[in-house]
């Protein structure tokens, strides 16, 4: 007898989670550190202007901004500086988003598989998962180190779905930034936006807007 949890009947079989700004409150820490690193290489940018790069990779942001300043040869040095400072400035200072523990616990592994799809480098993603004890829940982790074309390109979400062996239209992506929403939508995922890093008015490309992280549980019930 088939049950409501039969994968053949489920509309959504996997949740593809963004990390920074979604599962953990860390976007402001990345922004602060990256602006400091850029300033040390002679590139000053206001916090509001730098928000346009939220959701894409540090490499992409540094390559563009240092290139505009004719400092493109300093990209690797800038990235290395961030790597050196990130464990203390980002990994140790990030806080879990309210409700995340309940969501990770209350969505059964037998009904929905989880993947992490982040623009952070792998050392940040794995450091945060280890710090909060979440590694057990994520079957697949796609980071900036795994893709040639970061968010807003669809490659990160397509790769996560491919590695799970699930069609993108059978996944729900949970994102906090316009670049991530565009990436997931272009990949063919259902997309839920979590306001916080950006207000709801900036997240209108998502299919759904969440009131809080715990609302993912109810949304999965609706989506099957």
C-alpha positions in Angstrom: 0.0 0.0 0.0 1.3 3.5 -0.8 1.4 6.1 1.8 1.4 9.9 1.5 5.2 9.8 1.9 5.7 7.6 -1.1 8.4 9.5 -3.1 6.6 8.7 -6.3 3.7 10.8 -5.1 5.5 13.6 -3.4 5.7 17.0 -5.2 8.7 18.1 -3.1 11.2 15.5 -2.1 14.1 17.6 -1.0 14.8 21.0 0.6 17.8 22.9 -0.7 18.9 25.4 2.0 21.0 28.5 1.6 23.3 29.1 4.6 24.3 32.6 5.4 21.3 34.7 6.2 19.0 31.7 6.1 20.2 29.0 8.5 22.6 31.3 10.3 22.7 35.0 10.9 26.0 35.8 9.3 25.5 38.0 6.2 26.4 41.1 8.2 29.6 39.5 9.3 30.6 38.6 5.8 29.8 42.1 4.6 31.7 43.8 7.4 34.8 41.6 6.9 34.8 41.8 3.1 34.5 45.6 3.1 37.5 45.7 5.5 39.6 43.4 3.3 38.7 45.5 0.2 39.6 48.7 2.0 43.0 47.3 2.9 43.6 46.9 -0.9 42.4 50.4 -1.6 38.8 49.8 -2.5 36.2 51.6 -0.4 32.6 50.7 -0.8 29.5 51.6 1.3 27.7 48.9 3.0 24.5 49.5 1.1 26.2 49.4 -2.2 28.0 46.1 -1.2 24.6 44.5 -0.6 24.2 44.0 -4.3 26.8 41.2 -4.0 25.0 39.4 -1.2 24.2 35.9 -2.3 27.1 35.5 -4.7 30.6 34.4 -3.9 33.4 36.4 -2.3 35.6 35.7 -5.3 33.0 37.1 -7.7 32.6 40.3 -5.6 36.4 40.8 -5.1 37.1 40.0 -8.8 34.7 42.6 -10.0 35.5 45.4 -7.5 39.2 45.0 -7.5 39.1 44.8 -11.3 37.3 48.1 -11.5 40.1 49.6 -9.4 42.8 48.1 -11.6 43.8 45.8 -8.7 42.7 42.6 -10.2 46.1 41.1 -9.5 45.3 41.3 -5.8 42.2 39.0 -5.8 44.0 35.9 -4.5 45.7 38.0 -1.7 42.3 39.5 -0.7 40.7 36.0 -0.6 43.6 34.7 1.5 43.2 37.6 4.0 39.5 36.8 4.4 40.3 33.0 4.9 42.7 33.9 7.6 40.3 36.1 9.5 37.0 34.2 8.9 37.3 31.5 11.5 37.2 34.1 14.3 35.2 36.9 12.6 32.5 34.7 10.9 32.4 31.1 12.1 32.7 31.8 15.8 30.4 34.8 15.8 27.5 33.6 13.7 24.3 32.8 15.4 21.7 30.2 14.3 18.5 31.6 12.9 15.5 31.4 15.3 13.7 28.1 14.8 16.4 26.3 12.8 16.9 23.5 15.4 13.2 22.6 15.3 13.1 22.7 11.5 16.2 20.4 11.2 14.6 18.0 13.8 11.0 18.1 12.8 11.2 17.5 9.1 11.8 13.7 8.9 14.7 12.4 6.9 12.4 9.7 5.5 10.2 12.3 3.8 12.5 15.1 2.7 16.2 15.0 1.9 18.3 18.1 2.7 21.1 19.7 0.7 23.1 22.9 1.5 23.6 25.3 -1.4 25.8 28.1 -0.3 28.0 30.8 -1.9 30.4 30.5 1.0 33.6 28.6 0.6 33.7 25.1 1.9 35.8 25.9 4.9 33.1 28.4 6.1 30.2 26.0 5.4 31.8 23.0 7.0 33.0 25.1 9.9 29.5 26.4 10.7 27.9 22.9 10.2 30.4 21.4 12.6 30.1 24.2 15.1 26.3 23.9 15.4 26.2 20.1 15.0 24.2 20.1 11.8 26.4 18.0 9.5 24.3 14.9 10.0 21.2 16.4 8.4 22.8 17.5 5.1 23.3 14.8 2.5 24.8 17.1 0.0 26.8 20.3 0.4 27.4 22.5 -2.6 29.8 25.5 -2.0 31.6 28.2 -3.9 34.4 25.7 -4.5 32.1 23.3 -6.4 30.9 25.6 -9.2 32.3 27.7 -12.0 29.2 30.0 -12.2 27.9 31.0 -8.7 24.5 32.4 -7.8 22.6 34.1 -9.5 23.5 31.5 -12.1 21.4 28.3 -11.8 24.5 26.0 -11.6 24.6 25.7 -7.8 21.0 24.5 -7.4 21.1 22.4 -10.5 24.3 20.7 -9.2 22.6 20.0 -5.8 19.6 18.5 -7.4 21.8 16.4 -9.7 23.8 15.1 -6.8 20.6 14.2 -4.9 19.3 12.5 -8.0 16.1 14.5 -7.8 14.6 16.8 -10.5 14.8 20.5 -9.6 11.0 20.8 -9.8 10.8 18.3 -6.9 12.8 20.5 -4.6 12.1 23.6 -2.5 14.9 26.1 -2.2 15.0 28.4 0.9 16.8 31.7 0.3 17.2 35.1 1.9 18.7 37.1 -1.0 17.6 38.1 -4.6 20.7 36.5 -6.1 19.9 33.2 -4.5 16.3 33.4 -5.5 17.2 34.0 -9.1 19.6 31.1 -9.0 17.0 28.6 -7.6 14.2 29.8 -9.9 16.4 29.6 -13.0 17.3 26.0 -12.0 13.6 25.1 -11.8 13.1 24.8 -8.1 10.2 26.0 -6.0 11.6 28.9 -4.0 10.7 30.2 -0.6 12.1 33.5 0.6 13.0 34.3 4.2 12.9 38.1 4.9 15.7 39.4 7.1 18.8 40.2 5.1 16.4 41.9 2.6 12.9 43.0 3.1 9.9 41.3 1.4 9.8 44.0 -1.2 13.2 42.8 -2.5 12.3 39.1 -2.6 9.3 39.2 -4.9 10.8 36.7 -7.4 10.3 33.9 -4.9 7.2 31.7 -5.2 6.5 32.0 -1.4 7.5 34.3 1.4 8.0 32.8 4.8 7.0 34.6 8.1 9.7 32.7 9.9 12.0 29.7 9.3 9.6 27.3 11.0 7.0 28.1 8.3 8.9 25.8 6.0 7.3 22.8 7.8 3.8 24.0 7.0 4.8 24.8 3.4 6.1 21.3 2.8 2.8 20.0 4.0 1.0 22.1 1.4 3.4 21.1 -1.3 3.2 17.4 -0.5 
